């Protein structure tokens, strides 16, 4: 078994001990005589997994009783329409900040469904960034304010969250459970699982329960947050295996400690940013104050050199460094489970590559 | 390792060789240095899996080029609203047959979204059944006719499919790929994966491509079949691991042969129905002509005896025989991957149980 360093933006590297536990538990989970992916979603083995996944999430986020934890399908992209369908009443306005590709997608879908005010727009700026709290032009009585806590493609991240009268809604797909923050401040948080949380196929949703009452009566059942709150995410067959893996990941986060992981994430990102800043050969994509601890993005002097960098790195077992196809460049996605040894290997490679090609 | 006989309705038993292959391929898939659940959904390893899953489906269903194969999230329950949202124009009527719980759910959601005509209603009849083609009261110019090919809860199954002018739409969640049929006759087929196809977390959709053009422009992108057709189910991050498992299951179906599996399914169900019919102690739930080859349902003379039957069976490694909580009784779900040895064990148990309690 030879594991590479996997810098993919998502699906992304998972803790090796989690993968190994999954492997051990196939094809007989906990003496049940079947694997967990064959177990009824209403049976005792899976129920214990499901309940622990909810409990670990509540504990890690220190959630109050006004908030519910949901496991939904369809990724963050399905939340883009579900949020306005549930939360944006007729005649109301929702505020959105535009900070890049993912915020832009949330905005595009919301505009199909209701009134949208762009509270701040730096979506096309280079170097990339997220808005500052002071530049937000908020609508009085807005249904909610939507932000994208970390732009996976541009590598820009909100370092603190705005205090707002309207419920704050955040796409945290690429930094959920990577740092401590006050989750109870939020009206709704959603995150595709395939970065810090587990395999693709689940969106974690944290919602202030009273907001779910806003949904119009005639919204289809499966699209109502209320349905999933009332059914504890078991209205229909849930993606059991993905939730099981997420449960194992939350166990691992608890064992590591969220604060300790956060410190490790800062240190990992810091090493890469230091390597970028220490050379004129590399140029970071995001403005300094917004640099993401999860997705470190940079450019080389030309695209041919970038292609060579990415190809040479892959040959040395540093895989998945290609920037998103929409923007190019280099991107190192270094979520919770990405090991420090891989950062050190990448820093060494960057130095070698510069010596050889600089 | 001791595997039980798992009669769960879904998630359900998978071929042991598939589970073992998944196990072998963790944590290093095909020498890539990472598991398949950590691989980028746009990388070469996963792309090969995805393409094979599509190709195997097309081959097994002998699909023509007018039809597309989609992997979507949210289970069959998400298809309930998506179908009218995409296919049912303003002012049009959709025909639905009501044959039980699942058809009823499809109808309930469609009614929120447009005009629905109940073309036949035997949803509450006991013994349970599906409509006959001759009793259908179809709407001229209907947007489509929706049927539920196999009612997982009641154990009633369409044995042949009606020929209709309107596109035929079918929920095949519990009998997809369990028998040969003319898939090209259908406008749209959908099936939650967690019965014959793989783990929970994916819906297989087969759609006649021209029908996707009916969707209104302002439908959110993720809800449009057209989006997923154009992106080959990669519009957003797909549930890679579930699709990977589905691909392995389709490989297994190809190896076994769909016709041979069908014959085996008939034989398996036949043995159980013979055991039911051979005794006054057991009473089948569905009318003879509609008896499902996938979900065999029956009653005992009283509920206490049913509870004892289910509990005693579980002690002998025959698990998951409890009927759906909404109807009670006994249900043996015996999908493609359920082994004949488990049928024989259940038949023996039924005879013993009758001797001891009859």
Interface residues (C-beta under 8 A of the other chain):
Chain A: X1 X2 X3 X4 X6 X8 X9 X10 X11 X12 X13 X14 X16 X19 X20 X22 X23 X26 X27 X28 X32 X33 X34 X35 X37 X38 X39 X40 X41 X42 X43 X46 X73 X74 X75 X76 X77 X78 X80 X81 X108 X109 X112 X113 X192 X194 X199 X200 X201 X202 X218 X219 X220 X221 X222 X223 X235 X236 X237 X238 X239 X240 X241 X242 X245 X317 X319 X320 X325
Chain B: X1 X2 X3 X4 X6 X8 X9 X10 X11 X12 X13 X14 X16 X19 X20 X22 X23 X26 X27 X28 X32 X33 X34 X35 X37 X38 X39 X40 X41 X42 X43 X46 X73 X74 X75 X76 X77 X78 X80 X81 X108 X109 X112 X113 X192 X194 X199 X200 X201 X202 X218 X219 X220 X221 X222 X223 X235 X236 X237 X238 X239 X240 X241 X242 X245 X317 X319 X320 X325
